[in-house]
């Protein structure tokens, strides 16, 4: 059974599991299914705005998809989420990536 199949099987039992949905999004993004990954991360963040890593990954995927304005918006919200969570490392990474977008 592939890693994707394992995650998808686990999602059947736990469809709202934050980590499983995040892992699935990263996996499909790595397989070239960028739009599916973006949709899953957007959905995930409607369920759990505190999942800081999802903000950063979503921002990166949007930038990769030439949705720079949306990526900037997502990263700005992610920076605020990281600050609220006290995650200065993630905040710094997102801030650096946001600045690289111009």
Biopython code that builds the backbone (N, CA, C, O; Angstrom):
import numpy as np
from Bio.PDB.StructureBuilder import StructureBuilder

atoms = [
    (1, "UNK", "N", (0.841, -1.173, 0.000)),
    (1, "UNK", "CA", (0.000, 0.000, 0.000)),
    (1, "UNK", "C", (0.896, 1.250, 0.000)),
    (1, "UNK", "O", (1.846, 1.338, 0.778)),
    (2, "UNK", "N", (0.591, 2.198, -0.863)),
    (2, "UNK", "CA", (1.382, 3.424, -0.944)),
    (2, "UNK", "C", (1.115, 4.322, 0.268)),
    (2, "UNK", "O", (0.122, 4.158, 0.978)),
    (3, "UNK", "N", (2.002, 5.247, 0.479)),
    (3, "UNK", "CA", (1.814, 6.200, 1.585)),
    (3, "UNK", "C", (0.515, 6.978, 1.389)),
    (3, "UNK", "O", (-0.226, 7.212, 2.344)),
    (4, "UNK", "N", (0.245, 7.375, 0.149)),
    (4, "UNK", "CA", (-0.988, 8.102, -0.135)),
    (4, "UNK", "C", (-2.204, 7.258, 0.205)),
    (4, "UNK", "O", (-3.153, 7.750, 0.815)),
    (5, "UNK", "N", (-2.183, 6.001, -0.182)),
    (5, "UNK", "CA", (-3.316, 5.116, 0.103)),
    (5, "UNK", "C", (-3.507, 4.950, 1.609)),
    (5, "UNK", "O", (-4.637, 4.890, 2.093)),
    (6, "UNK", "N", (-2.402, 4.875, 2.344)),
    (6, "UNK", "CA", (-2.502, 4.746, 3.802)),
    (6, "UNK", "C", (-3.147, 5.979, 4.421)),
    (6, "UNK", "O", (-4.031, 5.868, 5.270)),
    (7, "UNK", "N", (-2.702, 7.148, 3.992)),
    (7, "UNK", "CA", (-3.269, 8.389, 4.522)),
    (7, "UNK", "C", (-4.738, 8.501, 4.151)),
    (7, "UNK", "O", (-5.565, 8.879, 4.980)),
    (8, "UNK", "N", (-5.064, 8.173, 2.907)),
    (8, "UNK", "CA", (-6.464, 8.258, 2.474)),
    (8, "UNK", "C", (-7.343, 7.280, 3.252)),
    (8, "UNK", "O", (-8.493, 7.594, 3.560)),
    (9, "UNK", "N", (-6.814, 6.102, 3.571)),
    (9, "UNK", "CA", (-7.569, 5.141, 4.376)),
    (9, "UNK", "C", (-7.801, 5.686, 5.785)),
    (9, "UNK", "O", (-8.883, 5.519, 6.347)),
    (10, "UNK", "N", (-6.793, 6.333, 6.350)),
    (10, "UNK", "CA", (-6.940, 6.920, 7.678)),
    (10, "UNK", "C", (-7.925, 8.085, 7.657)),
    (10, "UNK", "O", (-8.655, 8.301, 8.625)),
    (11, "UNK", "N", (-7.948, 8.827, 6.570)),
    (11, "UNK", "CA", (-8.880, 9.942, 6.448)),
    (11, "UNK", "C", (-10.333, 9.488, 6.383)),
    (11, "UNK", "O", (-11.238, 10.228, 6.766)),
    (12, "UNK", "N", (-10.551, 8.279, 5.900)),
    (12, "UNK", "CA", (-11.915, 7.736, 5.890)),
    (12, "UNK", "C", (-12.437, 7.646, 7.324)),
    (12, "UNK", "O", (-13.592, 7.971, 7.597)),
    (13, "UNK", "N", (-11.574, 7.201, 8.231)),
    (13, "UNK", "CA", (-11.956, 7.069, 9.639)),
    (13, "UNK", "C", (-11.907, 8.390, 10.395)),
    (13, "UNK", "O", (-12.660, 8.585, 11.349)),
    (14, "UNK", "N", (-11.042, 9.285, 9.985)),
    (14, "UNK", "CA", (-10.856, 10.562, 10.695)),
    (14, "UNK", "C", (-10.772, 11.713, 9.684)),
    (14, "UNK", "O", (-9.707, 12.306, 9.509)),
    (15, "UNK", "N", (-11.883, 12.027, 9.024)),
    (15, "UNK", "CA", (-11.838, 13.016, 7.941)),
    (15, "UNK", "C", (-11.470, 14.427, 8.371)),
    (15, "UNK", "O", (-11.030, 15.220, 7.539)),
    (16, "UNK", "N", (-11.635, 14.760, 9.634)),
    (16, "UNK", "CA", (-11.319, 16.100, 10.105)),
    (16, "UNK", "C", (-9.969, 16.194, 10.801)),
    (16, "UNK", "O", (-9.634, 17.239, 11.359)),
    (17, "UNK", "N", (-9.189, 15.117, 10.777)),
    (17, "UNK", "CA", (-7.896, 15.116, 11.446)),
    (17, "UNK", "C", (-6.960, 16.119, 10.770)),
    (17, "UNK", "O", (-6.651, 16.003, 9.584)),
    (18, "UNK", "N", (-6.524, 17.092, 11.540)),
    (18, "UNK", "CA", (-5.699, 18.176, 11.008)),
    (18, "UNK", "C", (-4.407, 17.657, 10.395)),
    (18, "UNK", "O", (-4.077, 17.994, 9.258)),
    (19, "UNK", "N", (-3.678, 16.843, 11.138)),
    (19, "UNK", "CA", (-2.392, 16.368, 10.630)),
    (19, "UNK", "C", (-2.558, 15.506, 9.384)),
    (19, "UNK", "O", (-1.792, 15.656, 8.432)),
    (20, "UNK", "N", (-3.534, 14.615, 9.369)),
    (20, "UNK", "CA", (-3.731, 13.759, 8.193)),
    (20, "UNK", "C", (-4.059, 14.580, 6.954)),
    (20, "UNK", "O", (-3.554, 14.293, 5.868)),
    (21, "UNK", "N", (-4.892, 15.588, 7.104)),
    (21, "UNK", "CA", (-5.229, 16.443, 5.967)),
    (21, "UNK", "C", (-4.017, 17.241, 5.499)),
    (21, "UNK", "O", (-3.819, 17.426, 4.299)),
    (22, "UNK", "N", (-3.213, 17.710, 6.437)),
    (22, "UNK", "CA", (-1.995, 18.428, 6.099)),
    (22, "UNK", "C", (-1.032, 17.496, 5.364)),
    (22, "UNK", "O", (-0.473, 17.861, 4.329)),
    (23, "UNK", "N", (-0.845, 16.307, 5.896)),
    (23, "UNK", "CA", (0.064, 15.334, 5.277)),
    (23, "UNK", "C", (-0.401, 14.973, 3.870)),
    (23, "UNK", "O", (0.413, 14.860, 2.954)),
    (24, "UNK", "N", (-1.701, 14.792, 3.699)),
    (24, "UNK", "CA", (-2.243, 14.464, 2.377)),
    (24, "UNK", "C", (-1.969, 15.607, 1.397)),
    (24, "UNK", "O", (-1.572, 15.375, 0.255)),
    (25, "UNK", "N", (-2.184, 16.836, 1.852)),
    (25, "UNK", "CA", (-1.956, 17.990, 0.974)),
    (25, "UNK", "C", (-0.501, 18.063, 0.534)),
    (25, "UNK", "O", (-0.220, 18.303, -0.640)),
    (26, "UNK", "N", (0.419, 17.861, 1.457)),
    (26, "UNK", "CA", (1.842, 17.897, 1.090)),
    (26, "UNK", "C", (2.192, 16.770, 0.135)),
    (26, "UNK", "O", (2.971, 16.955, -0.800)),
    (27, "UNK", "N", (1.617, 15.611, 0.374)),
    (27, "UNK", "CA", (1.894, 14.458, -0.470)),
    (27, "UNK", "C", (1.430, 14.704, -1.900)),
    (27, "UNK", "O", (2.186, 14.480, -2.844)),
    (28, "UNK", "N", (0.190, 15.164, -2.066)),
    (28, "UNK", "CA", (-0.310, 15.382, -3.424)),
    (28, "UNK", "C", (0.382, 16.559, -4.097)),
    (28, "UNK", "O", (0.545, 16.567, -5.317)),
    (29, "UNK", "N", (0.792, 17.556, -3.309)),
    (29, "UNK", "CA", (1.560, 18.661, -3.888)),
    (29, "UNK", "C", (2.859, 18.127, -4.468)),
    (29, "UNK", "O", (3.277, 18.530, -5.553)),
    (30, "UNK", "N", (3.489, 17.226, -3.746)),
    (30, "UNK", "CA", (4.724, 16.614, -4.220)),
    (30, "UNK", "C", (4.531, 15.763, -5.460)),
    (30, "UNK", "O", (5.473, 15.533, -6.219)),
    (31, "UNK", "N", (3.312, 15.299, -5.662)),
    (31, "UNK", "CA", (2.985, 14.511, -6.856)),
    (31, "UNK", "C", (2.514, 15.393, -8.010)),
    (31, "UNK", "O", (2.119, 14.887, -9.060)),
    (32, "UNK", "N", (2.557, 16.714, -7.812)),
    (32, "UNK", "CA", (2.179, 17.634, -8.880)),
    (32, "UNK", "C", (0.728, 18.063, -8.872)),
    (32, "UNK", "O", (0.296, 18.779, -9.775)),
    (33, "UNK", "N", (-0.031, 17.646, -7.881)),
    (33, "UNK", "CA", (-1.448, 18.008, -7.793)),
    (33, "UNK", "C", (-1.601, 19.261, -6.929)),
    (33, "UNK", "O", (-2.204, 19.236, -5.856)),
    (34, "UNK", "N", (-1.041, 20.343, -7.431)),
    (34, "UNK", "CA", (-0.975, 21.590, -6.675)),
    (34, "UNK", "C", (-2.355, 22.122, -6.320)),
    (34, "UNK", "O", (-2.577, 22.532, -5.180)),
    (35, "UNK", "N", (-3.271, 22.125, -7.250)),
    (35, "UNK", "CA", (-4.602, 22.679, -6.984)),
    (35, "UNK", "C", (-5.335, 21.884, -5.909)),
    (35, "UNK", "O", (-6.000, 22.471, -5.054)),
    (36, "UNK", "N", (-5.224, 20.568, -5.940)),
    (36, "UNK", "CA", (-5.856, 19.746, -4.902)),
    (36, "UNK", "C", (-5.245, 20.042, -3.536)),
    (36, "UNK", "O", (-5.950, 20.090, -2.528)),
    (37, "UNK", "N", (-3.937, 20.239, -3.513)),
    (37, "UNK", "CA", (-3.259, 20.559, -2.259)),
    (37, "UNK", "C", (-3.711, 21.920, -1.736)),
    (37, "UNK", "O", (-3.970, 22.075, -0.542)),
    (38, "UNK", "N", (-3.806, 22.897, -2.620)),
    (38, "UNK", "CA", (-4.264, 24.234, -2.224)),
    (38, "UNK", "C", (-5.667, 24.157, -1.645)),
    (38, "UNK", "O", (-5.938, 24.731, -0.591)),
    (39, "UNK", "N", (-6.545, 23.463, -2.319)),
    (39, "UNK", "CA", (-7.926, 23.336, -1.835)),
    (39, "UNK", "C", (-7.986, 22.674, -0.462)),
    (39, "UNK", "O", (-8.751, 23.104, 0.401)),
    (40, "UNK", "N", (-7.189, 21.637, -0.256)),
    (40, "UNK", "CA", (-7.205, 20.945, 1.030)),
    (40, "UNK", "C", (-6.657, 21.833, 2.144)),
    (40, "UNK", "O", (-7.206, 21.855, 3.246)),
    (41, "UNK", "N", (-5.586, 22.559, 1.868)),
    (41, "UNK", "CA", (-5.020, 23.452, 2.885)),
    (41, "UNK", "C", (-5.976, 24.597, 3.205)),
    (41, "UNK", "O", (-6.116, 24.984, 4.365)),
    (42, "UNK", "N", (-6.629, 25.137, 2.187)),
    (42, "UNK", "CA", (-7.621, 26.187, 2.440)),
    (42, "UNK", "C", (-8.744, 25.653, 3.321)),
    (42, "UNK", "O", (-9.165, 26.318, 4.268)),
    (43, "UNK", "N", (-9.224, 24.461, 3.012)),
    (43, "UNK", "CA", (-10.276, 23.839, 3.824)),
    (43, "UNK", "C", (-9.777, 23.609, 5.245)),
    (43, "UNK", "O", (-10.477, 23.905, 6.213)),
    (44, "UNK", "N", (-8.572, 23.085, 5.362)),
    (44, "UNK", "CA", (-7.990, 22.800, 6.672)),
    (44, "UNK", "C", (-7.935, 24.062, 7.532)),
    (44, "UNK", "O", (-8.244, 24.025, 8.723)),
    (45, "UNK", "N", (-7.545, 25.163, 6.928)),
    (45, "UNK", "CA", (-7.425, 26.405, 7.686)),
    (45, "UNK", "C", (-8.776, 27.002, 8.064)),
    (45, "UNK", "O", (-8.848, 27.821, 8.981)),
    (46, "UNK", "N", (-9.845, 26.609, 7.378)),
    (46, "UNK", "CA", (-11.177, 27.035, 7.832)),
    (46, "UNK", "C", (-11.565, 26.264, 9.087)),
    (46, "UNK", "O", (-12.365, 26.742, 9.891)),
    (47, "UNK", "N", (-11.005, 25.081, 9.254)),
    (47, "UNK", "CA", (-11.285, 24.244, 10.421)),
    (47, "UNK", "C", (-10.349, 24.546, 11.587)),
    (47, "UNK", "O", (-10.747, 24.435, 12.747)),
    (48, "UNK", "N", (-9.103, 24.926, 11.287)),
    (48, "UNK", "CA", (-8.099, 25.139, 12.330)),
    (48, "UNK", "C", (-7.136, 26.237, 11.901)),
    (48, "UNK", "O", (-6.107, 25.960, 11.285)),
    (49, "UNK", "N", (-7.467, 27.471, 12.222)),
    (49, "UNK", "CA", (-6.639, 28.615, 11.847)),
    (49, "UNK", "C", (-5.307, 28.648, 12.586)),
    (49, "UNK", "O", (-4.423, 29.428, 12.232)),
    (50, "UNK", "N", (-5.152, 27.809, 13.609)),
    (50, "UNK", "CA", (-3.928, 27.830, 14.414)),
    (50, "UNK", "C", (-2.838, 26.928, 13.851)),
    (50, "UNK", "O", (-1.728, 26.916, 14.384)),
    (51, "UNK", "N", (-3.116, 26.174, 12.793)),
    (51, "UNK", "CA", (-2.136, 25.246, 12.245)),
    (51, "UNK", "C", (-1.140, 26.026, 11.383)),
    (51, "UNK", "O", (-1.299, 26.140, 10.168)),
    (52, "UNK", "N", (-0.125, 26.550, 12.035)),
    (52, "UNK", "CA", (0.816, 27.498, 11.436)),
    (52, "UNK", "C", (1.490, 26.936, 10.182)),
    (52, "UNK", "O", (1.630, 27.652, 9.190)),
    (53, "UNK", "N", (1.900, 25.699, 10.209)),
    (53, "UNK", "CA", (2.599, 25.114, 9.060)),
    (53, "UNK", "C", (1.739, 25.142, 7.801)),
    (53, "UNK", "O", (2.257, 25.297, 6.695)),
    (54, "UNK", "N", (0.437, 24.995, 7.968)),
    (54, "UNK", "CA", (-0.462, 25.002, 6.813)),
    (54, "UNK", "C", (-0.480, 26.376, 6.140)),
    (54, "UNK", "O", (-0.577, 26.464, 4.916)),
    (55, "UNK", "N", (-0.388, 27.444, 6.930)),
    (55, "UNK", "CA", (-0.338, 28.784, 6.342)),
    (55, "UNK", "C", (0.878, 28.932, 5.437)),
    (55, "UNK", "O", (0.777, 29.441, 4.320)),
    (56, "UNK", "N", (2.027, 28.481, 5.931)),
    (56, "UNK", "CA", (3.263, 28.628, 5.161)),
    (56, "UNK", "C", (3.212, 27.787, 3.884)),
    (56, "UNK", "O", (3.558, 28.269, 2.805)),
    (57, "UNK", "N", (2.786, 26.544, 4.007)),
    (57, "UNK", "CA", (2.717, 25.681, 2.824)),
    (57, "UNK", "C", (1.727, 26.225, 1.802)),
    (57, "UNK", "O", (1.996, 26.208, 0.601)),
    (58, "UNK", "N", (0.588, 26.705, 2.275)),
    (58, "UNK", "CA", (-0.405, 27.270, 1.361)),
    (58, "UNK", "C", (0.168, 28.493, 0.653)),
    (58, "UNK", "O", (-0.005, 28.648, -0.556)),
    (59, "UNK", "N", (0.842, 29.351, 1.391)),
    (59, "UNK", "CA", (1.458, 30.522, 0.765)),
    (59, "UNK", "C", (2.460, 30.140, -0.303)),
    (59, "UNK", "O", (2.496, 30.744, -1.375)),
    (60, "UNK", "N", (3.275, 29.138, -0.012)),
    (60, "UNK", "CA", (4.268, 28.690, -0.992)),
    (60, "UNK", "C", (3.603, 28.113, -2.241)),
    (60, "UNK", "O", (4.028, 28.395, -3.361)),
    (61, "UNK", "N", (2.566, 27.309, -2.046)),
    (61, "UNK", "CA", (1.884, 26.714, -3.199)),
    (61, "UNK", "C", (1.191, 27.771, -4.049)),
    (61, "UNK", "O", (1.205, 27.692, -5.277)),
    (62, "UNK", "N", (0.590, 28.750, -3.406)),
    (62, "UNK", "CA", (-0.054, 29.827, -4.159)),
    (62, "UNK", "C", (0.969, 30.619, -4.956)),
    (62, "UNK", "O", (0.726, 30.970, -6.111)),
    (63, "UNK", "N", (2.110, 30.900, -4.344)),
    (63, "UNK", "CA", (3.165, 31.630, -5.055)),
    (63, "UNK", "C", (3.652, 30.821, -6.254)),
    (63, "UNK", "O", (3.877, 31.369, -7.333)),
    (64, "UNK", "N", (3.809, 29.528, -6.060)),
    (64, "UNK", "CA", (4.242, 28.634, -7.137)),
    (64, "UNK", "C", (3.222, 28.616, -8.276)),
    (64, "UNK", "O", (3.578, 28.399, -9.434)),
    (65, "UNK", "N", (1.954, 28.845, -7.938)),
    (65, "UNK", "CA", (0.875, 28.835, -8.923)),
    (65, "UNK", "C", (0.613, 30.216, -9.516)),
    (65, "UNK", "O", (-0.405, 30.434, -10.173)),
    (66, "UNK", "N", (1.532, 31.140, -9.281)),
    (66, "UNK", "CA", (1.418, 32.514, -9.784)),
    (66, "UNK", "C", (0.216, 33.267, -9.219)),
    (66, "UNK", "O", (-0.310, 34.175, -9.862)),
    (67, "UNK", "N", (-0.210, 32.897, -8.034)),
    (67, "UNK", "CA", (-1.267, 33.619, -7.329)),
    (67, "UNK", "C", (-0.596, 34.441, -6.225)),
    (67, "UNK", "O", (-0.861, 34.256, -5.037)),
    (68, "UNK", "N", (0.275, 35.349, -6.653)),
    (68, "UNK", "CA", (1.130, 36.075, -5.720)),
    (68, "UNK", "C", (0.336, 36.926, -4.740)),
    (68, "UNK", "O", (0.660, 36.952, -3.552)),
    (69, "UNK", "N", (-0.685, 37.614, -5.201)),
    (69, "UNK", "CA", (-1.476, 38.462, -4.302)),
    (69, "UNK", "C", (-2.126, 37.623, -3.213)),
    (69, "UNK", "O", (-2.113, 37.994, -2.039)),
    (70, "UNK", "N", (-2.689, 36.503, -3.607)),
    (70, "UNK", "CA", (-3.323, 35.605, -2.628)),
    (70, "UNK", "C", (-2.266, 35.020, -1.698)),
    (70, "UNK", "O", (-2.516, 34.881, -0.501)),
    (71, "UNK", "N", (-1.100, 34.677, -2.218)),
    (71, "UNK", "CA", (-0.018, 34.146, -1.391)),
    (71, "UNK", "C", (0.385, 35.162, -0.333)),
    (71, "UNK", "O", (0.602, 34.795, 0.822)),
    (72, "UNK", "N", (0.489, 36.431, -0.705)),
    (72, "UNK", "CA", (0.852, 37.479, 0.247)),
    (72, "UNK", "C", (-0.197, 37.587, 1.355)),
    (72, "UNK", "O", (0.140, 37.731, 2.530)),
    (73, "UNK", "N", (-1.451, 37.517, 0.971)),
    (73, "UNK", "CA", (-2.539, 37.580, 1.955)),
    (73, "UNK", "C", (-2.453, 36.408, 2.937)),
    (73, "UNK", "O", (-2.566, 36.590, 4.149)),
    (74, "UNK", "N", (-2.254, 35.223, 2.402)),
    (74, "UNK", "CA", (-2.158, 34.018, 3.230)),
    (74, "UNK", "C", (-0.950, 34.100, 4.157)),
    (74, "UNK", "O", (-1.053, 33.774, 5.340)),
    (75, "UNK", "N", (0.175, 34.526, 3.636)),
    (75, "UNK", "CA", (1.375, 34.629, 4.458)),
    (75, "UNK", "C", (1.212, 35.668, 5.561)),
    (75, "UNK", "O", (1.689, 35.465, 6.678)),
    (76, "UNK", "N", (0.554, 36.758, 5.263)),
    (76, "UNK", "CA", (0.301, 37.780, 6.276)),
    (76, "UNK", "C", (-0.557, 37.209, 7.403)),
    (76, "UNK", "O", (-0.285, 37.446, 8.581)),
    (77, "UNK", "N", (-1.578, 36.468, 7.040)),
    (77, "UNK", "CA", (-2.413, 35.826, 8.058)),
    (77, "UNK", "C", (-1.633, 34.756, 8.806)),
    (77, "UNK", "O", (-1.824, 34.575, 10.009)),
    (78, "UNK", "N", (-0.763, 34.053, 8.109)),
    (78, "UNK", "CA", (0.060, 33.036, 8.742)),
    (78, "UNK", "C", (1.049, 33.624, 9.731)),
    (78, "UNK", "O", (1.289, 33.055, 10.796)),
    (79, "UNK", "N", (1.617, 34.754, 9.379)),
    (79, "UNK", "CA", (2.539, 35.439, 10.294)),
    (79, "UNK", "C", (1.812, 35.807, 11.580)),
    (79, "UNK", "O", (2.351, 35.638, 12.674)),
    (80, "UNK", "N", (0.592, 36.309, 11.447)),
    (80, "UNK", "CA", (-0.199, 36.663, 12.633)),
    (80, "UNK", "C", (-0.513, 35.420, 13.468)),
    (80, "UNK", "O", (-0.459, 35.463, 14.697)),
    (81, "UNK", "N", (-0.838, 34.318, 12.799)),
    (81, "UNK", "CA", (-1.118, 33.065, 13.516)),
    (81, "UNK", "C", (0.123, 32.569, 14.245)),
    (81, "UNK", "O", (0.035, 32.102, 15.380)),
    (82, "UNK", "N", (1.267, 32.667, 13.601)),
    (82, "UNK", "CA", (2.524, 32.231, 14.224)),
    (82, "UNK", "C", (2.844, 33.096, 15.432)),
    (82, "UNK", "O", (3.292, 32.598, 16.465)),
    (83, "UNK", "N", (2.612, 34.389, 15.294)),
    (83, "UNK", "CA", (2.868, 35.307, 16.407)),
    (83, "UNK", "C", (1.972, 34.952, 17.594)),
    (83, "UNK", "O", (2.438, 34.901, 18.732)),
    (84, "UNK", "N", (0.689, 34.706, 17.329)),
    (84, "UNK", "CA", (-0.244, 34.326, 18.403)),
    (84, "UNK", "C", (0.181, 33.021, 19.065)),
    (84, "UNK", "O", (0.010, 32.843, 20.271)),
    (85, "UNK", "N", (0.740, 32.103, 18.264)),
    (85, "UNK", "CA", (1.171, 30.799, 18.785)),
    (85, "UNK", "C", (2.538, 30.873, 19.462)),
    (85, "UNK", "O", (2.968, 29.911, 20.098)),
    (86, "UNK", "N", (3.213, 31.999, 19.329)),
    (86, "UNK", "CA", (4.546, 32.126, 19.898)),
    (86, "UNK", "C", (5.601, 31.367, 19.113)),
    (86, "UNK", "O", (6.643, 31.004, 19.659)),
    (87, "UNK", "N", (5.338, 31.124, 17.835)),
    (87, "UNK", "CA", (6.256, 30.380, 16.972)),
    (87, "UNK", "C", (7.089, 31.366, 16.159)),
    (87, "UNK", "O", (6.785, 31.644, 14.999)),
    (88, "UNK", "N", (8.141, 31.891, 16.781)),
    (88, "UNK", "CA", (8.949, 32.913, 16.122)),
    (88, "UNK", "C", (9.713, 32.361, 14.914)),
    (88, "UNK", "O", (9.983, 33.096, 13.965)),
    (89, "UNK", "N", (10.058, 31.081, 14.946)),
    (89, "UNK", "CA", (10.761, 30.479, 13.807)),
    (89, "UNK", "C", (9.869, 30.497, 12.561)),
    (89, "UNK", "O", (10.295, 30.952, 11.499)),
    (90, "UNK", "N", (8.637, 30.004, 12.686)),
    (90, "UNK", "CA", (7.708, 29.993, 11.552)),
    (90, "UNK", "C", (7.382, 31.419, 11.115)),
    (90, "UNK", "O", (7.282, 31.708, 9.922)),
    (91, "UNK", "N", (7.219, 32.296, 12.086)),
    (91, "UNK", "CA", (6.943, 33.697, 11.755)),
    (91, "UNK", "C", (8.071, 34.267, 10.901)),
    (91, "UNK", "O", (7.816, 34.930, 9.896)),
    (92, "UNK", "N", (9.311, 34.013, 11.297)),
    (92, "UNK", "CA", (10.457, 34.512, 10.546)),
    (92, "UNK", "C", (10.552, 33.916, 9.153)),
    (92, "UNK", "O", (10.863, 34.622, 8.194)),
    (93, "UNK", "N", (10.287, 32.627, 9.036)),
    (93, "UNK", "CA", (10.333, 31.984, 7.715)),
    (93, "UNK", "C", (9.272, 32.576, 6.786)),
    (93, "UNK", "O", (9.547, 32.873, 5.623)),
    (94, "UNK", "N", (8.064, 32.742, 7.312)),
    (94, "UNK", "CA", (6.994, 33.296, 6.478)),
    (94, "UNK", "C", (7.280, 34.749, 6.127)),
    (94, "UNK", "O", (7.026, 35.177, 5.001)),
    (95, "UNK", "N", (7.803, 35.507, 7.076)),
    (95, "UNK", "CA", (8.132, 36.908, 6.814)),
    (95, "UNK", "C", (9.192, 36.995, 5.711)),
    (95, "UNK", "O", (9.077, 37.820, 4.804)),
    (96, "UNK", "N", (10.215, 36.153, 5.787)),
    (96, "UNK", "CA", (11.257, 36.138, 4.756)),
    (96, "UNK", "C", (10.707, 35.769, 3.394)),
    (96, "UNK", "O", (11.069, 36.374, 2.386)),
    (97, "UNK", "N", (9.834, 34.778, 3.364)),
    (97, "UNK", "CA", (9.249, 34.366, 2.083)),
    (97, "UNK", "C", (8.338, 35.472, 1.535)),
    (97, "UNK", "O", (8.348, 35.758, 0.338)),
    (98, "UNK", "N", (7.565, 36.078, 2.410)),
    (98, "UNK", "CA", (6.694, 37.191, 1.985)),
    (98, "UNK", "C", (7.521, 38.313, 1.383)),
    (98, "UNK", "O", (7.161, 38.858, 0.340)),
    (99, "UNK", "N", (8.607, 38.658, 2.017)),
    (99, "UNK", "CA", (9.477, 39.734, 1.489)),
    (99, "UNK", "C", (10.075, 39.351, 0.144)),
    (99, "UNK", "O", (10.296, 40.215, -0.706)),
    (100, "UNK", "N", (10.340, 38.068, -0.057)),
    (100, "UNK", "CA", (10.909, 37.633, -1.345)),
    (100, "UNK", "C", (9.913, 37.765, -2.498)),
    (100, "UNK", "O", (10.304, 37.791, -3.666)),
    (101, "UNK", "N", (8.630, 37.848, -2.162)),
    (101, "UNK", "CA", (7.603, 37.979, -3.194)),
    (101, "UNK", "C", (7.455, 39.420, -3.685)),
    (101, "UNK", "O", (6.773, 39.687, -4.675)),
    (102, "UNK", "N", (8.107, 40.339, -2.975)),
    (102, "UNK", "CA", (8.105, 41.728, -3.407)),
    (102, "UNK", "C", (6.980, 42.513, -2.933)),
    (102, "UNK", "O", (6.883, 43.701, -3.241)),
]
sb = StructureBuilder()
sb.init_structure("model")
sb.init_model(0)
sb.init_chain("A")
sb.init_seg("    ")
for serial, (resi, resn, name, xyz) in enumerate(atoms, 1):
    if name == "N":
        sb.init_residue(resn, " ", resi, " ")
    sb.init_atom(name, np.array(xyz, "f"), 0.0, 1.0, " ", f" {name:<3s}", serial, name[0])
structure = sb.get_structure()
